[in-house]
Every structure is written in C-alpha cells, then in structure tokens.
Amino acid sequence: MLQEIIIERFRCFDQFKVRPFSRINLIGGQNNVGKTSLLEALYLLSSGTVLAALALKQSRQEPGEMIKQMPLEAWHGLFYNQDISIPIRLQGHYQQLSTPGEIRELTLSLENSVESLVALEKLERVENLDKLMDFLNASKVSTLLGTFKKGQETLNTSVVATPRGILNVGDREMPNSLLISSGVRTKSAKLTQEFDLIRLQDREDLVLEILQILDPSLEKIESFNIGEPCLYLKSKNRPRLPLYLFGDAINRVMDIVLKIIHHQSREIFIDEVENGLHYSAQRQFWQGIFKLCDRLDVQLFATTHSLEMIMAFTEAGLSLQADQFAYFELARNPKTQRLVAVHRDLEGLRYTLEVDQGKGVRGE
C-alpha cells in the first residue's frame, strides 16, 4: 500500500508531502485548498502513465473541443502556476506486509515541438505511425511526456494534442486505477453490465452483503433487460423494485461497490464522497466500504467537505480498526502560505469534533 506521496509542481502544489496513509484515507479542508488536486496526484501516480491525464480532463468535464481550439495550452492546467518549464514530479513510497519497500516515480513534462517524437527516442513503441505523422503535420502540436519508474522498470508514455484531437501515441489502454468523480452518476445500463460481469465471477453475494449494511431488509439483486438493462432489488415482504426507486444512498453505494469489485484495482479514488449519502447512512457506508476494501486488499482515498462525513468516518474507524483509517486536513501555513497536510489520529479527531465542535477540522 502507498505510505507517502511527494508532489512537486502539480496544480496548486509547489512542494508538498503527505504521510502516513492507511487502508481508508479521508481528505478534508476548506474550499480551494487542493483536496481534489491531491486526489488527482494520487490517481496519476497509481496509473503510472500520462493517459490518466485524459481521465482527469473528463472528470473535470473539460470540453473536448477546447483541446482542438487550444492544443498548445491543453496541459497547462496540470503544472504549478501553469509554468510548463519545470516538470511535474510525483513520488510514492509503497510498503506491503513482509516485503521490502518500493519507490515509484512519475515525471510529466511538456513539449511544444515534435523533434523528440519524430526521432521516437522517448517512446517504447508506436503502432499507428501513419496516423502519428498525420497528427504531427498539424500547425500546433503539444506533447505531454511521462516517465514512470517502478523498481528497476522504466515506462515512457506520451499523448499528443493537435487541432485534430488527441492521439495516444503508444496505443496503451487507459489505466486500471479508478477515479470516481463528484456529481457524476453512472447510467443504469452501465451498472447492470458491471453487475452481470460480477455475477459471472460468482461475487454478487459480496455486493448484496455490503448493501445490507445500509438496508438489512434487502434479500436479492437481479438484472433484467426490459427496454433497457436495469438492476432490481428485492426486499423482505415487498415486490422487487428498480434500483433508481431506492434512495440516493443505495444508488451511490451500489455504484462505488460495483466499481471496486469489477475493476479489481488496488487503489480507489472518490471525490466528494458524501454526495448522495444522507448523514444518517454515512457511518454504515464506511463500515461496508472498509469491509470490502479489507477483503479485496484495496486502498481507498476520498475527499470531503462535510463535517457529518468526517464524524461518521471517525465513529466507524474507532468501532472497527482505528489504525486502518487516516484523516488528513489540508490547510495553508499562515507564515509561508504553502499548503500542508495535517494527519490526525482518530482519537484526537474525535476529541476535536466533540469538544471543539469541529473547529479547525473543516471550513466552508
């Protein structure tokens, strides 16, 4: 699992370090202190490829047409103060039980020329060479280059932005690490497809087990294709009903649980985790998510701006395994104005929440 991340020159972070991470990690803080940016840095490092930058653009719902109109500026928002002269560096320290520690490092740089790509010196392989050359003949070209080091291995990846669109030069697949954006709800057909794939693995009981923590009356999950694919839930002494007729909490948890199981990623990233979850269900949510992540050996990172969610996180952690939960408060150093991350153990966090009524834990 990831124990520490060092961030240099990414988004709002000049020099930044966070540690020690645990199994379940919650990130809080006032608005505009970099909660989502920290989550994105973790996601990029986990992916180990610049292709994840495309997913970040999608998660922020950036118009694809903007890249075509302004290809030279396509990646500027990733760099600290939009200064593209200094590369981004993300370094993570990983530690598994009974195994030596490992350092992984992702470096991102930007070039507005094509010489290095034409020479193919920074690429491991290029399959669509004709398509690449067609893209490079455009008048404006911006290339995001990535170098990922993991142990003795080095992986180079690149994506090219031109007025004709974006080209994945190495033809690699999108990274397996999973980023769940805030406010984006998965369509019913997609949820049903993910559930059916899980059924093929005989793991549908695991999904039901987690949902039952929120609603013990649930007995069965079924998928039907009547008009369009849809999930149905069956409760005790009640007729089966489509998932969308249940509360936001059940829908939100179903979405998260299916993604965790289906994608089989070692790291999961959830932005504004409280979205769709009523405060009365948040403690049960953390209990179920911890149970799932612990069983599947998944590490979870989430952001929140909800005091109620922080309280539920604290209560759930103290009732389960406190050392498997970690809370980090992002803030600016009053002297230097640099962003810092304050790690709070759950006992100290509970004291702050109960005695100081959350003062200093979260701001609006």
Stockholm file with secondary structure:
# STOCKHOLM 1.0

chainA/1-364         MLQEIIIERFRCFDQFKVRPFSRINLIGGQNNVGKTSLLEALYLLSSGTVLAALALKQSRQEPGEMIKQMPLEAWHGLFYNQDISIPIRLQGHYQQLSTPGEIRELTLSLENSVESLVALEKLERVENLDKLMDFLNASKVSTLLGTFKKGQETLNTSVVATPRGILNVGDREMPNSLLISSGVRTKSAKLTQEFDLIRLQDREDLVLEILQILDPSLEKIESFNIGEPCLYLKSKNRPRLPLYLFGDAINRVMDIVLKIIHHQSREIFIDEVENGLHYSAQRQFWQGIFKLCDRLDVQLFATTHSLEMIMAFTEAGLSLQADQFAYFELARNPKTQRLVAVHRDLEGLRYTLEVDQGKGVRGE
#=GR chainA/1-364 SS CEEEEEEEEETTEEEEEECCCCSEEEEEESTTSSHHHHHHHHHHHHHTSTTHHHHHHHHTTCCHHHHHHCGGGTTGGGBGGGCTTSCEEEEEEECCTTSCCEEEEEEEEEESCCHHHHHTTTCSCCSCHHHHHHHHTSSCCEEEEEEEEETTEEEEEEEEEETTEEEETTCCCCCSSEEECTTCCCCHHHHHHHHHHHHHTTCHHHHHHHHHHHCTTEEEEEEEESSSEEEEEEETTSCCEEGGGSCHHHHHHHHHHHHHHHHCCSEEEESSTTTTCCGGGHHHHHHHHHHHHHHHTCEEEEECCCHHHHHHHHHHHHHSCGGGEEEEEEEECTTTCCEEEEEECHHHHHHHHHHSTTTTTCCC
#=GC SS_cons         CEEEEEEEEETTEEEEEECCCCSEEEEEESTTSSHHHHHHHHHHHHHTSTTHHHHHHHHTTCCHHHHHHCGGGTTGGGBGGGCTTSCEEEEEEECCTTSCCEEEEEEEEEESCCHHHHHTTTCSCCSCHHHHHHHHTSSCCEEEEEEEEETTEEEEEEEEEETTEEEETTCCCCCSSEEECTTCCCCHHHHHHHHHHHHHTTCHHHHHHHHHHHCTTEEEEEEEESSSEEEEEEETTSCCEEGGGSCHHHHHHHHHHHHHHHHCCSEEEESSTTTTCCGGGHHHHHHHHHHHHHHHTCEEEEECCCHHHHHHHHHHHHHSCGGGEEEEEEEECTTTCCEEEEEECHHHHHHHHHHSTTTTTCCC
//
